[in-house]
Structures are given as C-alpha cells and as structure tokens.
Amino acid sequence: MKTSALIASIIKEEPVNRIGALKKIGTISAIQRIVLTFQRAGVEDIYIISNREDILKKEISRQCITFIPAEIKDKETDMFSFVKLGLQYLQSKVDGLFIMPSNVPLFTADTIKKLEESHEMITIPMSREISGHPIRINAKAIPEILSYEGGQGLVGAVKSLEYEIKKVEVGDSGVVVYETSNEKFQDALMNHSLNELHPEVRVRIGKEMPFLGPGTRQLLSLLNENGSLRMTCEYMGISYSKGRGMLEIMEKQLGYEVVIRKTGGETGGSTTLTTKGADLLKRYQEYEKKVREYAEDIFKEYFFEVP
C-alpha cells in the first residue's frame, strides 16, 4: 500500500520556544526538515495545506511538494479545518496517509518506516506511552473523519472512530517534541536521521537534454489526478508557462505526445495523459524507486565507516 503525507500548517506569531513551520531547527526550517524526513523515508507524494502557502512555496521550492489551496480566510480557523480540506481533496487519491501539523519536525525516517509496516486503519506513534505525530490512517477512514463535528480536532475525530487504534512504541522522542524548551529537544535533534550521512539521488532521463525527472514526474502525476494543467501548476507552485514548457520539451525529445489537450467547453478544457504518457510515468516511477534503493545499498559499501 502506497502512503502519502499531508502536512497542515498555520503560520502565525508563535512564542519564542514554540516550534513553527519557519523556525530554524538545526540549519533548516521545521517545514524543510519534515519534508526531507518524509522523502528520506521514501514517501514521494507530500501535500501541504496552509493559510500562507505563498510563504511556504518560497521556503521549500524545488522539493516537488503539492500545495492544496485553502479557501479558508479566517485567521482564527483551527488546524483541523485545514486537515479536513486536505482530506476532502485526497480521499479518492491515496491508499494511506500520514497526517501531521508542521510544528513536530523531529520524528525520524525510521519512525515513518515502522508506521508504514502497520496495516491497521489507524496507527499512532508512541514515545514512552505518550501519543505523537505523524498519525497514519487508511484512506477508508477518511469519510468518517470528515463527518466528525466534535470540538476536539483530529484527536477527537480519531477517537470517535469505531476502528481499533494501533499504538506503536517507536523509540523516537521526536514524535512528541513541540517546543525547543522541551527537555527532549536537543537529544531528538542530535539523533535525527538527517544528521546521518546519506545519498541524495535525483534521477533524470534525457536525450539531447534531460526532460524527465522528479519535477516532471510530479507534473505528470498531478495531471493524471486532476486533468488540468493550470490547476497542476498552481498546486506545484510554478507558472503555467513553465509547466507547459516542461511538457513541450518532453514531447519534442521523445517524438510523441504524452498529453492530450482539449480546449474550451464548459469546464475550460483539459490536459490528460496519453496511453504512452501514462506508461512513461509508471516506468519512470518504478525505475526511480529501484535506483534509489540501489543507491542506498551501494552507499553503505563505500561510506559505512565515514563519520
């Protein structure tokens, strides 16, 4: 089962010791650390919903993140309202989902892998019997979470479900660290998975020039989801002209169409993948995964004893 990630972020003035999305944790911001940790754990599809996506798009550009537009304008809106908007968009697009706020940035990649092994409807990471983040849910639980009208947010929604909740002791204090004043903060930061030497692999394919990589993979994947180039570019945080240019370069290099373009009509037209385009996307995704796995294995051979 493929699991995606949903990060809900409300950017506002925070107390000095409170962790916010833009607060530096080590040498990078909290939101950058969360995204990189998910990617380090092999989670490819990461979605963010925020009251200030304009700021976050600049903070984590080039990370292949999908931004779900939030129509909520009320500054006092609680986090759960943003989570619900994200779930409404994702409920038919994912098998499983990690859900979390942007103020818990010190969970490790190993924690994500442990939660991924669970096949329960709801899985919560625990640190010394304290519940933490991210929570992992099966997509089948999303409709019931969306119908929750109680006043206790995501925690209340999860507790209201009839499914059994699996609590996993992950041995990771980072899942419960929300503040820099927390006694566990320095230990969680020191032992975080991003402090370990690891390979950073970006797989690109080309002919006379590269035309298919993580960015174009995200572009094709989102087009496959929503059928709109304009919407896809908005979600990716790139201009429409850039997205169109990426497709044109790809098709010119390949010598065949990867998308079908339909203009006009009541819906304003559409852009969908051709059979060859869908096949290319599938092949690239499988190839990219195997290259990353091989890179991890061979990396250990050469850098096992490097501090």
SVG drawing of the C-alpha trace seen along z (x, -y; Angstrom):
<svg xmlns="http://www.w3.org/2000/svg" viewBox="-21 -37 56 42">
<polyline fill="none" stroke="black" stroke-width="0.4" points="0.0,0.0 1.4,-3.4 1.2,-6.0 1.3,-9.8 1.7,-12.6 -0.5,-15.6 1.1,-18.5 -1.2,-21.1 0.4,-24.4 -1.0,-27.6 1.6,-30.3 1.2,-32.9 3.2,-34.6 4.4,-32.0 6.0,-32.1 9.8,-32.1 10.1,-28.4 7.2,-27.2 8.1,-25.4 6.6,-26.9 6.9,-25.9 9.6,-28.6 11.6,-28.2 15.2,-27.1 15.7,-23.6 19.4,-23.0 20.4,-24.7 17.0,-24.3 13.4,-25.3 10.9,-23.0 8.9,-22.5 12.0,-21.7 13.0,-19.1 9.6,-17.5 9.6,-17.3 13.1,-15.9 12.4,-13.3 9.4,-12.0 11.4,-11.9 14.3,-10.2 11.8,-7.5 10.6,-7.0 7.3,-9.0 7.1,-10.5 3.7,-12.3 3.7,-15.0 0.9,-17.5 0.8,-20.8 -2.2,-22.9 -1.7,-26.2 -3.0,-29.7 0.2,-31.1 1.1,-28.8 2.8,-31.8 5.4,-31.8 5.9,-28.1 6.3,-27.8 9.3,-30.0 10.7,-28.2 10.5,-24.7 10.8,-25.4 12.3,-22.6 11.2,-19.9 8.3,-18.6 5.6,-19.3 1.9,-19.6 0.1,-22.6 -3.6,-22.1 -5.3,-25.5 -7.1,-26.6 -10.2,-28.7 -10.4,-29.5 -9.6,-33.1 -10.4,-33.3 -7.2,-33.7 -8.7,-32.1 -9.6,-28.8 -8.3,-25.8 -5.8,-23.3 -8.5,-20.6 -10.4,-22.7 -7.3,-22.7 -6.8,-19.0 -10.4,-18.4 -9.8,-20.4 -6.8,-18.3 -8.7,-15.1 -11.5,-16.2 -9.0,-16.6 -7.1,-13.4 -9.7,-10.9 -10.0,-9.4 -6.3,-9.8 -4.5,-7.9 -4.4,-4.4 -2.9,-5.5 -2.0,-8.9 0.4,-10.3 -1.3,-13.4 0.6,-15.9 1.0,-19.6 4.1,-21.5 5.3,-22.0 6.6,-18.5 9.7,-18.3 12.0,-15.9 10.4,-12.5 12.8,-10.2 12.7,-8.4 12.9,-5.1 9.6,-6.1 7.9,-6.5 9.1,-3.1 7.8,-1.5 4.4,-3.1 4.3,-2.1 4.6,1.5 1.2,1.3 -1.9,2.5 -4.3,1.1 -6.9,-1.6 -5.3,-4.0 -1.7,-3.9 -0.3,-6.3 3.4,-6.6 4.2,-6.5 7.2,-7.7 7.2,-6.3 3.4,-5.9 2.8,-9.5 1.0,-9.8 2.8,-11.7 2.9,-12.6 2.6,-11.8 -0.6,-9.7 -1.1,-7.1 -4.6,-6.4 -6.0,-4.1 -7.9,-6.0 -11.1,-4.1 -11.3,-6.0 -11.3,-9.5 -15.1,-9.8 -15.7,-9.2 -13.0,-11.7 -14.6,-14.3 -18.0,-13.7 -16.7,-14.4 -18.3,-17.6 -16.9,-17.4 -14.7,-20.0 -11.5,-18.0 -9.9,-18.3 -8.1,-15.4 -7.5,-13.6 -11.3,-13.7 -12.1,-12.5 -9.7,-9.6 -11.0,-8.6 -14.6,-8.7 -13.9,-6.1 -15.1,-2.5 -11.8,-1.1 -9.2,0.2 -6.3,-2.2 -2.8,-0.6 -0.3,-2.4 3.3,-1.7 6.2,-2.4 8.8,-3.8 11.6,-4.7 11.7,-8.2 11.3,-11.2 11.0,-13.5 7.3,-12.4 6.3,-14.4 8.6,-17.4 6.6,-20.6 8.9,-23.2 12.6,-24.0 12.3,-24.2 11.3,-20.5 14.0,-18.6 14.0,-16.0 14.6,-18.7 18.4,-18.6 18.5,-14.8 16.0,-14.4 17.8,-16.9 21.2,-15.3 19.9,-11.8 17.7,-12.9 18.0,-10.8 19.0,-13.9 22.2,-14.0 23.3,-10.7 25.4,-10.7 23.1,-9.6 22.9,-9.7 20.9,-12.4 19.8,-11.0 17.8,-12.8 17.0,-10.5 16.8,-12.3 16.3,-10.9 17.1,-12.6 18.3,-12.5 19.9,-15.7 18.8,-17.3 17.2,-16.0 13.4,-16.0 12.1,-13.7 13.0,-14.0 11.3,-14.5 9.6,-17.7 8.2,-16.3 7.2,-13.1 5.1,-15.3 3.7,-17.2 2.5,-14.1 1.2,-12.5 -0.9,-15.5 -2.2,-15.8 -3.2,-12.2 -5.2,-13.1 -7.0,-16.3 -6.7,-16.7 -5.9,-20.4 -2.5,-21.9 -3.4,-25.2 -4.5,-23.6 -1.5,-21.3 0.9,-24.3 -0.9,-26.1 -0.6,-23.1 3.1,-22.7 3.8,-26.4 5.1,-27.0 3.8,-29.2 1.5,-27.9 4.1,-28.8 6.8,-26.8 4.5,-23.7 3.6,-24.0 7.2,-24.3 8.1,-21.2 5.6,-19.2 6.7,-20.7 10.4,-19.8 9.4,-16.3 7.3,-15.7 10.0,-17.2 12.7,-15.0 10.5,-11.8 9.0,-12.4 5.4,-11.7 2.6,-13.2 2.5,-12.5 -0.7,-14.5 -4.0,-15.1 -5.0,-18.8 -8.7,-19.8 -9.6,-23.5 -12.8,-25.3 -16.1,-23.8 -18.0,-24.4 -15.0,-23.2 -12.5,-25.3 -10.6,-22.5 -8.4,-19.7 -5.0,-18.1 -4.8,-14.4 -2.1,-11.7 -2.0,-9.7 -1.5,-5.9 2.2,-6.4 2.4,-9.2 0.8,-7.1 3.1,-4.2 6.2,-6.6 5.1,-7.8 4.7,-4.3 8.1,-3.2 9.9,-6.2 8.3,-5.8 9.4,-2.1 12.9,-2.9 13.4,-5.8 12.4,-3.7 14.9,-0.9 17.7,-3.4 17.2,-4.9 17.2,-1.5 20.4,-0.5 22.0,-3.8 21.2,-3.2 22.8,0.3 26.0,-0.7 26.3,-3.8 26.7,-1.6 29.6,0.2 31.6,-3.0 30.7,-5.2 30.0,-2.6 32.9,-3.9 32.8,-7.5 31.7,-9.7"/>
</svg>
